Amino acid sequence: MRYRLLYFAALCDAAGRAEETVTSGAPDVLALYIELAARHGFTFAPERLRVAVNGAFTDWNHHLADNDEVVFLPPVSGG
Amino acid sequence: MDGFSISAAPIDAARLQRGLEAAGVGAVVCFEGRVRDHNDGRAVHALSYQAYVELAQAEGQRIVDEARSCFPVERIVCVHRIGDLALGEVAVWAGVSAGHRAAAFDACRYVIDQVKARVPIWKREHYVEGDSEWLHP
């Protein structure tokens, strides 16, 4: 399946890009993160991140569908 | 103008405060978060903010709606800057008007605390020595 990824802050720096489309067999958000963390050298443990799919917060077990937009959200620091 | 927004342009606090006016208002509380020249013992000369705009807008509005349902207030406005900010610039502005001061203080505190904790916005500190770093507390 094809997934659209958006990267922010330290994850954007680590990936060297703000977005990408990947082809992956990962069935859920956690499997996709593990795959991409290995590829890009992400050092955040999953429990430090939140996840969003198609613009809404969700959880690591979220089952992915073709063309989903997935975002891993590092700890926020607004304000 | 009521609610939460993300702004790439400088925050005009006077204009935002006018948006808090209503006939029943007896108290107005405004908070400004500004870019300061130091953090964690390091000299800072600028900040950059990045947002996942679509979700930040939705989560910020959710926080404003929560505050409205929890406190007897008239108007709630919160704006967060993105992009590059110089020392002294307003990074986030939250204003609440209400019939009485307790609700205005409480709602303003709720909004700014929740925005800092939940809204997907990230700060990069640019240090006087020339390096920079994303903050992920």
Backbone of each chain as ProteinMPNN parsed JSONL, in Angstrom:
{"seq_chain_A": "MRYRLLYFAALCDAAGRAEETVTSGAPDVLALYIELAARHGFTFAPERLRVAVNGAFTDWNHHLADNDEVVFLPPVSGG", "coords_chain_A": {"N_chain_A": [[0.846, -1.196, 0.0], [0.288, 2.331, -0.46], [1.474, 5.078, 1.355], [1.143, 8.384, 2.58], [3.429, 10.506, 4.039], [3.95, 13.019, 6.49], [6.425, 15.106, 7.879], [7.625, 16.653, 10.851], [9.516, 19.155, 12.624], [12.066, 17.771, 14.668], [11.864, 15.269, 13.488], [11.511, 15.89, 10.833], [13.996, 17.021, 10.27], [15.619, 14.737, 10.689], [14.673, 12.956, 8.74], [15.229, 14.397, 6.54], [13.454, 15.59, 4.875], [10.225, 17.06, 4.31], [7.986, 15.722, 3.593], [6.834, 12.63, 2.191], [6.038, 9.944, -0.056], [5.445, 6.61, 0.558], [5.837, 3.141, -0.256], [4.609, 0.395, 1.34], [4.306, -2.579, 3.336], [3.364, -2.374, 5.841], [0.897, -2.922, 8.245], [-0.259, -1.377, 10.208], [-0.067, 1.684, 12.202], [2.041, 1.594, 14.051], [3.761, -0.41, 13.047], [4.488, 0.822, 10.673], [5.857, 3.047, 11.657], [8.073, 1.829, 12.896], [9.352, 0.727, 10.691], [9.989, 3.075, 9.221], [11.483, 4.483, 11.07], [13.771, 2.962, 11.216], [14.711, 3.345, 8.614], [15.169, 6.113, 8.449], [16.513, 6.806, 10.728], [15.18, 7.675, 13.035], [15.015, 8.551, 16.438], [13.195, 8.697, 18.465], [11.37, 6.932, 20.903], [8.354, 5.072, 20.416], [6.461, 5.651, 22.431], [6.965, 8.265, 23.085], [5.835, 9.759, 21.146], [2.932, 11.141, 19.455], [0.305, 10.128, 17.208], [-1.175, 10.823, 14.023], [-3.725, 10.245, 11.668], [-4.853, 10.979, 8.495], [-5.378, 13.606, 9.306], [-6.412, 13.535, 11.903], [-6.037, 12.837, 15.393], [-4.941, 9.622, 16.462], [-4.46, 6.144, 17.432], [-1.639, 3.89, 18.039], [-2.363, 1.398, 17.113], [-3.926, 1.793, 14.97], [-5.386, 0.742, 12.014], [-4.123, 0.763, 8.811], [-5.057, 2.231, 5.642], [-4.927, 2.173, 2.033], [-3.299, 4.967, 0.617], [-3.541, 6.565, 2.898], [-2.848, 9.447, 4.92], [-0.22, 9.899, 7.047], [1.044, 10.974, 10.15], [3.678, 11.328, 12.385], [3.944, 12.64, 15.534], [6.198, 14.543, 17.182], [7.072, 15.391, 20.656], [5.347, 18.317, 21.653], [6.017, 21.888, 21.487], [4.886, 24.436, 21.598], [3.948, 27.887, 22.292]], "CA_chain_A": [[0.0, 0.0, 0.0], [1.025, 3.6, -0.499], [1.131, 6.006, 2.431], [1.701, 9.73, 2.489], [3.98, 10.883, 5.343], [4.402, 14.394, 6.734], [7.378, 15.131, 8.991], [7.776, 17.956, 11.487], [10.526, 19.425, 13.654], [13.251, 16.917, 14.641], [11.658, 14.161, 12.54], [11.756, 16.469, 9.506], [15.46, 17.105, 10.132], [16.196, 13.394, 10.586], [14.283, 12.361, 7.458], [15.768, 15.224, 5.465], [12.349, 15.979, 3.986], [9.0, 17.404, 5.036], [6.935, 14.786, 3.21], [7.197, 11.62, 1.205], [5.084, 8.864, -0.254], [6.165, 5.345, 0.642], [5.12, 1.889, -0.483], [4.941, -0.413, 2.511], [3.347, -3.602, 3.737], [3.01, -2.188, 7.251], [-0.567, -2.914, 8.348], [-0.756, -0.383, 11.161], [0.777, 2.851, 12.389], [3.261, 1.227, 14.764], [4.645, -1.123, 12.114], [5.011, 1.802, 9.726], [6.868, 3.866, 12.345], [9.285, 1.024, 13.095], [9.996, 0.64, 9.38], [10.542, 4.379, 8.823], [12.511, 4.86, 12.05], [14.996, 2.277, 10.788], [15.172, 3.94, 7.364], [15.574, 7.515, 8.591], [17.272, 7.035, 11.958], [14.403, 8.328, 14.098], [15.436, 8.028, 17.736], [12.101, 8.746, 19.449], [10.583, 5.737, 21.183], [6.96, 5.363, 20.06], [5.67, 6.228, 23.532], [7.21, 9.709, 23.147], [5.16, 10.393, 20.014], [1.526, 10.903, 19.143], [0.136, 9.859, 15.78], [-2.395, 11.295, 13.374], [-4.006, 9.685, 10.345], [-5.828, 11.793, 7.758], [-5.686, 14.864, 9.992], [-7.025, 13.365, 13.226], [-5.268, 12.001, 16.321], [-5.402, 8.239, 16.575], [-3.52, 5.393, 18.263], [-0.629, 3.116, 17.318], [-2.967, 0.195, 16.518], [-4.773, 2.203, 13.846], [-5.181, -0.074, 10.812], [-3.95, 1.718, 7.712], [-5.644, 1.976, 4.33], [-4.168, 2.719, 0.916], [-3.333, 6.425, 0.442], [-3.674, 7.301, 4.161], [-1.815, 10.419, 5.296], [0.208, 9.522, 8.396], [1.983, 11.917, 10.752], [4.19, 11.034, 13.728], [4.062, 13.96, 16.147], [7.105, 14.598, 18.334], [6.541, 16.209, 21.758], [5.097, 19.672, 21.151], [6.691, 22.946, 22.252], [4.321, 25.738, 21.29], [3.872, 28.848, 23.394]], "C_chain_A": [[0.877, 1.24, 0.0], [0.52, 4.501, 0.619], [1.835, 7.332, 2.201], [2.152, 10.123, 3.899], [4.284, 12.375, 5.368], [5.318, 14.364, 7.948], [7.533, 16.547, 9.528], [8.951, 17.944, 12.471], [11.69, 18.424, 13.555], [13.087, 15.738, 13.685], [11.869, 14.636, 11.106], [13.263, 16.569, 9.251], [16.064, 15.73, 9.898], [15.893, 12.763, 9.227], [14.869, 13.137, 6.284], [14.711, 15.652, 4.46], [11.119, 16.249, 4.849], [7.859, 16.453, 4.71], [7.506, 13.761, 2.246], [6.03, 10.658, 1.048], [5.871, 7.565, -0.268], [5.231, 4.195, 0.265], [5.56, 0.924, 0.595], [3.871, -1.463, 2.741], [2.914, -3.448, 5.182], [1.491, -2.076, 7.399], [-1.108, -1.841, 9.287], [0.304, 0.694, 11.397], [2.102, 2.479, 13.06], [4.251, 0.523, 13.839], [5.272, -0.149, 11.11], [6.084, 2.666, 10.392], [8.172, 3.093, 12.501], [10.073, 0.923, 11.786], [10.689, 1.965, 9.019], [11.608, 4.867, 9.793], [13.841, 4.221, 11.672], [15.575, 2.947, 9.536], [15.789, 5.319, 7.582], [16.381, 7.801, 9.862], [16.52, 7.824, 13.012], [14.768, 7.701, 15.435], [14.332, 8.086, 18.791], [11.511, 7.348, 19.642], [9.124, 6.064, 20.884], [6.173, 6.032, 21.189], [5.916, 7.719, 23.729], [6.42, 10.476, 22.085], [3.646, 10.222, 20.107], [1.427, 10.679, 17.645], [-1.182, 10.423, 15.291], [-2.512, 10.62, 12.017], [-5.125, 10.513, 9.71], [-6.318, 12.982, 8.584], [-6.346, 14.749, 11.344], [-6.119, 12.5, 14.105], [-5.841, 10.598, 16.337], [-4.384, 7.478, 17.42], [-2.635, 4.494, 17.395], [-1.197, 1.877, 16.65], [-3.804, 0.502, 15.289], [-4.408, 1.416, 12.581], [-5.182, 0.85, 9.599], [-4.633, 1.253, 6.428], [-4.794, 2.657, 3.263], [-4.391, 4.23, 0.824], [-3.602, 7.214, 1.728], [-2.533, 8.301, 4.311], [-1.481, 10.191, 6.766], [1.228, 10.536, 8.9], [2.37, 11.417, 12.136], [4.536, 12.369, 14.366], [5.021, 13.924, 17.331], [6.514, 15.486, 19.424], [6.48, 17.683, 21.351], [5.756, 20.715, 22.057], [6.201, 24.331, 21.826], [4.315, 26.635, 22.524], [5.181, 29.551, 23.635]], "O_chain_A": [[2.041, 1.206, 0.401], [-0.684, 4.67, 0.811], [2.958, 7.391, 1.7], [1.361, 10.082, 4.841], [4.806, 12.93, 4.402], [5.03, 13.682, 8.932], [7.568, 17.514, 8.768], [9.321, 16.921, 13.048], [12.247, 18.244, 12.472], [14.074, 15.257, 13.127], [12.348, 13.879, 10.261], [13.744, 16.247, 8.165], [16.913, 15.559, 9.024], [16.754, 12.114, 8.634], [14.992, 12.612, 5.177], [15.03, 16.03, 3.332], [10.993, 15.737, 5.961], [6.878, 16.377, 5.45], [8.516, 13.992, 1.582], [5.153, 10.572, 1.907], [6.844, 7.427, -1.009], [4.015, 4.268, 0.443], [6.753, 0.662, 0.75], [2.703, -1.28, 2.399], [2.179, -4.287, 5.704], [0.866, -1.233, 6.756], [-2.267, -1.44, 9.182], [1.414, 0.626, 10.868], [3.158, 2.989, 12.684], [5.444, 0.829, 13.852], [6.44, -0.285, 10.747], [7.1, 2.983, 9.773], [9.252, 3.636, 12.268], [11.301, 1.022, 11.778], [11.834, 1.969, 8.567], [12.53, 5.58, 9.399], [14.899, 4.841, 11.788], [16.791, 3.096, 9.417], [16.805, 5.655, 6.974], [16.875, 8.913, 10.047], [17.126, 8.555, 13.796], [14.827, 6.478, 15.561], [14.512, 7.577, 19.897], [11.191, 6.663, 18.671], [8.694, 7.201, 21.075], [5.318, 6.881, 20.934], [5.171, 8.376, 24.455], [6.347, 11.704, 22.128], [3.145, 9.296, 20.744], [2.352, 11.001, 16.899], [-2.166, 10.494, 16.028], [-1.521, 10.446, 11.307], [-6.185, 10.719, 10.3], [-7.501, 13.323, 8.569], [-6.801, 15.752, 11.892], [-5.507, 11.546, 13.624], [-7.052, 10.401, 16.24], [-3.532, 8.096, 18.059], [-2.85, 4.357, 16.19], [-0.592, 1.349, 15.717], [-4.33, -0.403, 14.642], [-3.259, 1.43, 12.142], [-6.119, 1.62, 9.389], [-4.766, 0.058, 6.166], [-4.043, 3.59, 3.547], [-5.518, 4.712, 0.938], [-3.867, 8.414, 1.66], [-1.405, 8.046, 3.89], [-2.356, 10.278, 7.628], [2.155, 10.913, 8.182], [1.507, 11.119, 12.962], [5.321, 13.142, 13.818], [4.703, 13.344, 18.369], [5.577, 16.243, 19.173], [7.429, 18.224, 20.782], [6.016, 20.461, 23.233], [6.985, 25.273, 21.707], [4.629, 26.207, 23.635], [5.275, 30.39, 24.53]]}, "seq_chain_B": "MDGFSISAAPIDAARLQRGLEAAGVGAVVCFEGRVRDHNDGRAVHALSYQAYVELAQAEGQRIVDEARSCFPVERIVCVHRIGDLALGEVAVWAGVSAGHRAAAFDACRYVIDQVKARVPIWKREHYVEGDSEWLHP", "coords_chain_B": {"N_chain_B": [[-14.639, 38.161, 16.075], [-13.903, 34.993, 16.987], [-12.348, 32.324, 18.687], [-9.768, 29.914, 17.728], [-6.684, 30.411, 16.028], [-4.022, 30.092, 13.593], [-1.206, 31.984, 12.756], [0.8, 33.391, 10.256], [1.595, 35.923, 10.109], [2.626, 38.881, 11.983], [1.305, 39.183, 15.326], [-1.436, 41.163, 16.131], [-2.136, 42.588, 18.873], [-3.838, 44.579, 19.891], [-5.901, 44.695, 18.036], [-6.935, 42.109, 18.28], [-7.837, 42.207, 20.894], [-9.955, 43.961, 20.713], [-11.795, 42.291, 19.606], [-12.857, 40.96, 21.731], [-14.89, 42.302, 22.822], [-18.124, 42.759, 24.239], [-21.513, 43.257, 25.262], [-22.048, 42.282, 27.82], [-19.645, 42.191, 29.148], [-17.495, 42.339, 31.921], [-14.954, 41.91, 32.65], [-11.681, 41.515, 31.363], [-9.124, 39.392, 30.397], [-5.876, 39.038, 29.233], [-3.252, 37.149, 27.788], [0.125, 37.203, 26.828], [2.535, 35.38, 25.201], [5.938, 35.695, 24.827], [8.961, 36.056, 22.847], [11.869, 35.354, 24.456], [15.232, 36.209, 25.574], [16.737, 34.084, 26.436], [17.078, 30.595, 27.336], [17.032, 27.75, 29.379], [19.609, 28.311, 30.303], [20.995, 29.12, 28.051], [21.892, 31.607, 25.627], [19.526, 33.078, 23.587], [18.726, 34.093, 20.292], [16.708, 34.164, 18.424], [13.561, 32.642, 17.416], [11.995, 29.885, 15.75], [8.831, 28.794, 14.663], [6.98, 25.899, 13.905], [4.116, 24.353, 12.527], [1.757, 21.669, 12.401], [-0.513, 22.433, 10.506], [-3.231, 21.897, 9.839], [-4.117, 20.046, 11.82], [-3.369, 21.403, 14.12], [-4.988, 23.651, 14.044], [-7.511, 22.435, 14.362], [-7.232, 21.177, 16.886], [-6.618, 23.349, 18.551], [-8.983, 24.818, 18.306], [-10.687, 22.991, 19.498], [-9.82, 23.147, 22.135], [-10.505, 25.8, 22.785], [-13.27, 25.528, 22.593], [-13.718, 23.707, 24.663], [-13.0, 25.309, 26.871], [-14.964, 27.221, 26.711], [-17.197, 25.707, 27.348], [-16.668, 25.065, 29.961], [-16.367, 27.363, 31.518], [-18.023, 30.414, 32.518], [-18.005, 32.522, 30.145], [-17.643, 35.327, 27.856], [-16.236, 35.884, 25.362], [-13.637, 34.163, 23.624], [-10.412, 34.205, 22.452], [-7.656, 32.966, 20.701], [-4.427, 33.047, 19.343], [-1.747, 31.638, 17.568], [1.556, 32.157, 16.554], [3.418, 31.248, 13.596], [6.5, 30.499, 11.854], [9.413, 32.633, 11.515], [10.577, 34.308, 14.354], [11.547, 37.289, 16.04], [13.412, 38.44, 18.935], [11.318, 39.452, 21.612], [8.987, 39.484, 20.121], [5.489, 38.577, 19.9], [4.57, 35.338, 20.485], [2.419, 33.743, 21.118], [-0.966, 34.471, 21.773], [-3.556, 34.903, 24.03], [-6.826, 35.675, 24.844], [-9.54, 36.458, 26.973], [-12.87, 37.365, 27.586], [-15.325, 38.138, 30.064], [-18.18, 38.086, 32.289], [-17.303, 38.357, 34.881], [-14.197, 38.495, 36.78], [-13.035, 36.063, 37.716], [-13.8, 33.91, 36.075], [-12.727, 34.81, 33.677], [-9.923, 34.87, 34.184], [-9.534, 32.115, 34.812], [-10.376, 30.754, 32.477], [-8.632, 31.813, 30.575], [-6.16, 30.92, 31.538], [-6.587, 28.165, 31.313], [-6.814, 27.86, 28.521], [-4.245, 28.72, 27.523], [-2.52, 26.953, 28.863], [-3.39, 24.432, 27.919], [-3.049, 24.709, 25.163], [-0.258, 24.889, 24.981], [0.389, 22.327, 25.823], [-0.868, 20.525, 24.083], [-1.318, 21.249, 21.36], [-0.204, 20.677, 18.055], [2.484, 22.179, 17.55], [5.759, 23.345, 17.064], [8.838, 24.489, 18.446], [11.804, 26.049, 17.447], [14.886, 26.838, 18.735], [17.173, 29.406, 18.183], [20.473, 29.918, 18.772], [22.784, 32.244, 20.274], [25.396, 31.468, 19.784], [25.242, 30.359, 17.294], [24.273, 27.835, 16.625], [21.299, 25.725, 16.464], [18.186, 24.348, 17.683], [15.504, 22.019, 17.821], [12.862, 22.004, 20.185], [11.797, 19.437, 22.208], [10.139, 18.694, 24.647]], "CA_chain_B": [[-13.742, 37.046, 15.754], [-13.891, 34.155, 18.17], [-11.803, 31.01, 18.42], [-8.326, 29.68, 17.648], [-6.119, 30.471, 14.684], [-2.576, 30.067, 13.382], [-0.897, 33.166, 11.955], [2.166, 33.596, 9.773], [1.844, 37.367, 10.219], [2.72, 39.328, 13.381], [0.053, 39.248, 16.082], [-1.87, 42.517, 16.455], [-2.852, 42.363, 20.135], [-4.912, 45.562, 20.066], [-7.034, 44.278, 17.196], [-7.525, 40.906, 18.875], [-8.544, 42.572, 22.128], [-11.245, 44.545, 20.338], [-12.695, 41.182, 19.313], [-13.391, 40.404, 22.978], [-15.936, 43.181, 23.341], [-19.529, 42.344, 24.232], [-22.237, 44.115, 26.211], [-22.038, 41.733, 29.172], [-18.271, 42.002, 29.624], [-17.028, 43.123, 33.059], [-13.555, 41.572, 32.9], [-10.917, 41.038, 30.212], [-7.78, 38.906, 30.743], [-5.093, 38.704, 28.047], [-1.904, 36.62, 28.011], [1.035, 37.231, 25.684], [3.794, 34.651, 25.313], [6.894, 36.422, 23.995], [10.277, 35.473, 22.604], [12.848, 35.914, 25.387], [16.613, 36.124, 25.088], [17.487, 32.971, 27.04], [16.328, 29.419, 27.775], [17.884, 26.667, 29.875], [20.985, 28.762, 30.466], [21.631, 29.49, 26.791], [21.446, 32.874, 25.057], [18.701, 32.847, 22.394], [18.558, 35.342, 19.544], [15.499, 34.107, 17.604], [12.829, 31.376, 17.452], [11.137, 29.535, 14.61], [7.745, 27.889, 15.018], [6.413, 25.11, 12.822], [2.868, 23.712, 12.955], [0.946, 20.813, 11.526], [-1.546, 23.472, 10.567], [-4.59, 21.348, 9.812], [-4.467, 19.463, 13.114], [-3.21, 22.446, 15.141], [-6.222, 24.452, 13.999], [-8.621, 21.658, 14.93], [-7.008, 20.946, 18.321], [-6.747, 24.637, 19.213], [-10.411, 25.146, 18.39], [-11.272, 22.089, 20.487], [-9.473, 23.7, 23.455], [-11.363, 26.978, 22.992], [-14.64, 25.033, 22.83], [-13.729, 23.144, 26.021], [-12.994, 26.415, 27.832], [-16.288, 27.846, 26.654], [-18.191, 24.874, 28.031], [-16.298, 24.919, 31.378], [-16.341, 28.639, 32.237], [-19.019, 31.375, 32.024], [-17.256, 33.585, 29.481], [-18.288, 35.951, 26.691], [-15.462, 35.659, 24.141], [-12.317, 33.55, 23.779], [-9.611, 34.301, 21.23], [-6.254, 32.555, 20.864], [-3.69, 33.014, 18.082], [-0.348, 31.222, 17.696], [2.402, 32.482, 15.407], [4.392, 30.322, 13.031], [7.542, 31.178, 11.092], [10.59, 33.125, 12.231], [10.248, 35.4, 15.274], [12.667, 37.971, 16.688], [13.258, 38.684, 20.37], [10.27, 40.392, 21.984], [7.734, 39.288, 19.379], [4.461, 37.756, 20.542], [4.473, 34.01, 19.873], [1.057, 33.249, 21.333], [-1.829, 35.451, 22.436], [-4.843, 34.353, 24.455], [-7.64, 36.676, 25.526], [-10.878, 36.015, 27.363], [-13.731, 38.329, 28.268], [-16.364, 37.468, 30.845], [-18.894, 38.999, 33.174], [-16.543, 38.526, 36.128], [-12.776, 38.222, 36.579], [-12.593, 34.693, 38.01], [-13.967, 33.082, 34.873], [-11.794, 35.276, 32.653], [-8.598, 34.338, 34.533], [-9.514, 30.644, 34.744], [-10.475, 30.306, 31.086], [-7.394, 32.198, 29.881], [-5.141, 29.98, 32.005], [-6.889, 26.861, 30.721], [-6.503, 27.872, 27.094], [-2.808, 28.77, 27.241], [-1.889, 25.713, 29.34], [-3.738, 23.317, 27.038], [-2.412, 24.937, 23.863], [1.154, 24.514, 25.103], [0.532, 20.89, 26.066], [-1.556, 19.617, 23.14], [-1.432, 21.648, 19.952], [1.019, 20.292, 17.335], [3.335, 23.3, 17.157], [7.111, 23.094, 17.585], [9.699, 25.666, 18.563], [13.241, 25.859, 17.25], [15.645, 27.939, 19.315], [18.413, 29.781, 17.506], [21.327, 30.406, 19.847], [23.743, 33.286, 19.931], [26.617, 30.818, 19.29], [25.081, 30.026, 15.883], [23.564, 26.571, 16.422], [19.868, 25.795, 16.745], [17.686, 23.057, 18.155], [14.075, 21.851, 18.099], [12.561, 21.641, 21.57], [10.827, 18.344, 22.341], [10.172, 18.432, 26.089]], "C_chain_B": [[-13.481, 36.223, 17.004], [-13.228, 32.837, 17.819], [-10.29, 30.995, 18.314], [-7.859, 29.84, 16.209], [-4.593, 30.443, 14.732], [-2.261, 31.226, 12.456], [0.572, 33.195, 11.547], [2.556, 35.066, 9.861], [1.938, 37.767, 11.688], [1.344, 39.481, 14.029], [-0.234, 40.697, 16.466], [-2.761, 42.426, 17.699], [-4.017, 43.336, 20.304], [-6.147, 45.178, 19.256], [-7.736, 43.064, 17.795], [-8.349, 41.264, 20.11], [-9.9, 43.219, 21.82], [-12.275, 43.457, 20.029], [-13.299, 40.539, 20.551], [-14.567, 41.215, 23.507], [-17.318, 42.541, 23.21], [-20.215, 43.109, 25.361], [-22.131, 43.611, 27.652], [-20.661, 41.619, 29.801], [-17.954, 42.944, 30.791], [-15.576, 42.886, 33.345], [-12.914, 41.072, 31.614], [-9.537, 40.624, 30.71], [-7.077, 38.504, 29.446], [-3.719, 38.197, 28.467], [-1.118, 36.735, 26.714], [2.262, 36.388, 26.018], [4.78, 35.254, 24.331], [8.228, 35.688, 23.869], [11.278, 36.144, 23.546], [14.258, 35.551, 24.948], [17.41, 34.984, 25.714], [16.534, 31.808, 27.298], [17.318, 28.362, 28.218], [19.355, 27.077, 29.924], [21.703, 29.152, 29.193], [21.032, 30.794, 26.251], [20.774, 32.605, 23.714], [18.579, 34.155, 21.624], [17.35, 35.324, 18.619], [14.831, 32.743, 17.806], [12.144, 31.165, 16.106], [10.064, 28.583, 15.12], [7.228, 27.209, 13.764], [5.144, 24.457, 13.353], [2.412, 22.697, 11.921], [-0.403, 21.527, 11.474], [-2.957, 22.896, 10.665], [-5.015, 20.82, 11.194], [-4.326, 20.486, 14.239], [-4.457, 23.315, 15.206], [-7.366, 23.706, 14.686], [-8.457, 21.478, 16.438], [-7.125, 22.249, 19.101], [-8.203, 25.044, 19.363], [-11.119, 24.262, 19.414], [-11.02, 22.632, 21.905], [-10.341, 24.924, 23.77], [-12.796, 26.531, 23.308], [-14.762, 24.418, 24.22], [-13.808, 24.26, 27.06], [-14.364, 27.084, 27.879], [-17.319, 27.026, 27.419], [-17.909, 24.762, 29.534], [-16.464, 26.205, 32.18], [-17.381, 29.594, 31.646], [-18.343, 32.605, 31.425], [-18.053, 34.146, 28.299], [-17.551, 35.6, 25.396], [-14.123, 35.018, 24.507], [-11.605, 33.65, 22.433], [-8.193, 33.835, 21.553], [-5.613, 32.466, 19.48], [-2.259, 32.578, 18.368], [0.394, 31.562, 16.414], [3.119, 31.248, 14.885], [5.39, 31.134, 12.22], [8.65, 31.676, 12.006], [10.234, 34.354, 13.059], [11.52, 35.966, 15.894], [12.382, 38.121, 18.183], [12.15, 39.713, 20.597], [8.961, 40.213, 21.237], [6.778, 38.384, 20.156], [4.33, 36.438, 19.768], [3.066, 33.443, 20.001], [0.296, 34.292, 22.128], [-3.14, 34.763, 22.774], [-5.593, 35.425, 25.224], [-9.035, 36.138, 25.789], [-11.623, 37.184, 27.982], [-14.863, 37.571, 28.934], [-17.094, 38.515, 31.671], [-18.068, 39.335, 34.4], [-15.13, 37.991, 35.965], [-12.381, 36.759, 36.79], [-12.684, 33.813, 36.763], [-12.986, 33.509, 33.784], [-10.384, 34.761, 32.929], [-8.538, 32.824, 34.308], [-9.527, 30.151, 33.298], [-9.201, 30.641, 30.315], [-6.263, 31.236, 30.251], [-5.341, 28.599, 31.377], [-6.445, 26.831, 29.257], [-4.995, 27.846, 26.869], [-2.112, 27.487, 27.699], [-2.159, 24.545, 28.389], [-3.107, 23.481, 25.651], [-0.957, 24.504, 23.913], [1.331, 23.003, 25.206], [0.084, 20.03, 24.887], [-1.459, 19.977, 21.679], [-0.126, 21.339, 19.22], [1.732, 21.488, 16.694], [4.683, 23.058, 17.817], [7.96, 24.347, 17.457], [11.147, 25.276, 18.309], [13.953, 27.082, 17.806], [16.927, 28.15, 18.524], [19.294, 30.487, 18.53], [22.337, 31.419, 19.33], [25.021, 32.673, 19.342], [26.475, 30.357, 17.833], [24.376, 28.705, 15.629], [22.075, 26.755, 16.743], [19.357, 24.396, 17.05], [16.165, 23.098, 18.285], [13.886, 21.462, 19.551], [11.462, 20.568, 21.577], [10.791, 17.901, 23.792], [9.476, 17.131, 26.475]], "O_chain_B": [[-12.898, 36.718, 17.969], [-13.507, 32.275, 16.76], [-9.612, 31.928, 18.745], [-8.562, 29.447, 15.278], [-3.971, 30.728, 15.755], [-2.969, 31.438, 11.471], [1.466, 33.045, 12.378], [3.728, 35.408, 9.702], [1.394, 37.078, 12.552], [0.365, 39.852, 13.381], [0.612, 41.374, 17.051], [-3.97, 42.218, 17.599], [-5.073, 42.952, 20.807], [-7.28, 45.313, 19.718], [-8.965, 42.992, 17.818], [-9.419, 40.7, 20.342], [-10.864, 43.049, 22.565], [-13.479, 43.674, 20.171], [-14.161, 39.668, 20.438], [-15.17, 40.858, 24.519], [-17.632, 41.881, 22.219], [-19.561, 43.554, 26.304], [-22.125, 44.404, 28.593], [-20.513, 41.021, 30.866], [-18.112, 44.161, 30.689], [-14.995, 43.57, 34.187], [-13.518, 40.305, 30.865], [-8.853, 41.407, 31.368], [-7.614, 37.727, 28.657], [-3.097, 38.74, 29.38], [-1.621, 36.411, 25.639], [2.95, 36.651, 27.005], [4.501, 35.323, 23.134], [8.566, 34.823, 24.677], [11.512, 37.349, 23.454], [14.458, 34.705, 24.076], [18.627, 34.918, 25.545], [15.33, 32.008, 27.459], [18.313, 28.1, 27.542], [20.239, 26.276, 29.619], [22.888, 29.482, 29.228], [19.837, 31.053, 26.395], [21.36, 31.992, 22.821], [18.355, 35.208, 22.22], [16.989, 36.367, 18.073], [15.456, 31.807, 18.303], [11.766, 32.115, 15.421], [10.345, 27.68, 15.908], [7.06, 27.831, 12.715], [5.101, 24.049, 14.513], [2.653, 22.852, 10.724], [-1.3, 21.268, 12.276], [-3.772, 23.349, 11.469], [-6.114, 21.104, 11.672], [-5.082, 20.442, 15.21], [-4.924, 23.671, 16.288], [-8.098, 24.281, 15.491], [-9.424, 21.609, 17.188], [-7.675, 22.258, 20.202], [-8.613, 25.551, 20.407], [-12.029, 24.71, 20.111], [-11.903, 22.581, 22.761], [-10.848, 25.064, 24.884], [-13.448, 27.094, 24.186], [-15.784, 24.583, 24.885], [-14.582, 24.174, 28.014], [-14.854, 27.462, 28.943], [-18.21, 27.581, 28.062], [-18.802, 24.407, 30.303], [-16.678, 26.154, 33.391], [-17.606, 29.599, 30.436], [-18.134, 33.605, 32.111], [-18.999, 33.527, 27.814], [-18.15, 35.086, 24.451], [-13.553, 35.298, 25.561], [-12.136, 33.229, 21.405], [-7.603, 34.254, 22.549], [-6.186, 31.884, 18.559], [-1.626, 33.083, 19.296], [-0.09, 31.285, 15.316], [3.396, 30.315, 15.638], [5.161, 32.308, 11.931], [8.804, 31.2, 13.131], [9.667, 35.319, 12.547], [12.446, 35.228, 16.23], [11.248, 37.947, 18.631], [12.051, 40.708, 19.879], [7.93, 40.73, 21.665], [7.197, 37.546, 20.955], [4.026, 36.423, 18.575], [2.581, 32.75, 19.106], [0.838, 34.917, 23.039], [-3.759, 34.123, 21.923], [-5.05, 36.019, 26.155], [-9.631, 35.459, 24.952], [-11.071, 37.912, 28.807], [-15.306, 36.525, 28.46], [-16.684, 39.674, 31.742], [-18.119, 40.457, 34.904], [-14.881, 37.134, 35.116], [-11.481, 36.265, 36.111], [-11.756, 33.07, 36.444], [-12.469, 32.667, 33.049], [-9.716, 34.268, 32.019], [-7.604, 32.319, 33.686], [-8.779, 29.242, 32.939], [-8.741, 29.844, 29.497], [-5.504, 30.795, 29.387], [-4.381, 27.95, 30.963], [-5.784, 25.89, 28.817], [-4.51, 27.022, 26.094], [-1.221, 26.985, 27.015], [-1.257, 23.762, 28.091], [-2.681, 22.501, 25.041], [-0.472, 23.832, 23.003], [2.326, 22.462, 24.724], [0.595, 18.925, 24.702], [-1.512, 19.09, 20.826], [0.949, 21.695, 19.703], [1.606, 21.762, 15.5], [4.758, 22.627, 18.968], [7.83, 25.137, 16.522], [11.654, 24.308, 18.875], [13.671, 28.213, 17.412], [17.664, 27.207, 18.234], [18.916, 31.518, 19.086], [22.69, 31.452, 18.151], [25.661, 33.289, 18.49], [27.47, 30.001, 17.201], [23.918, 28.47, 14.511], [21.656, 27.805, 17.23], [19.998, 23.397, 16.726], [15.601, 24.07, 18.787], [14.664, 20.677, 20.092], [10.37, 20.758, 21.04], [11.344, 16.858, 24.139], [9.427, 16.784, 27.655]]}, "name": "protein", "num_of_chains": 2, "seq": "MRYRLLYFAALCDAAGRAEETVTSGAPDVLALYIELAARHGFTFAPERLRVAVNGAFTDWNHHLADNDEVVFLPPVSGGMDGFSISAAPIDAARLQRGLEAAGVGAVVCFEGRVRDHNDGRAVHALSYQAYVELAQAEGQRIVDEARSCFPVERIVCVHRIGDLALGEVAVWAGVSAGHRAAAFDACRYVIDQVKARVPIWKREHYVEGDSEWLHP"}
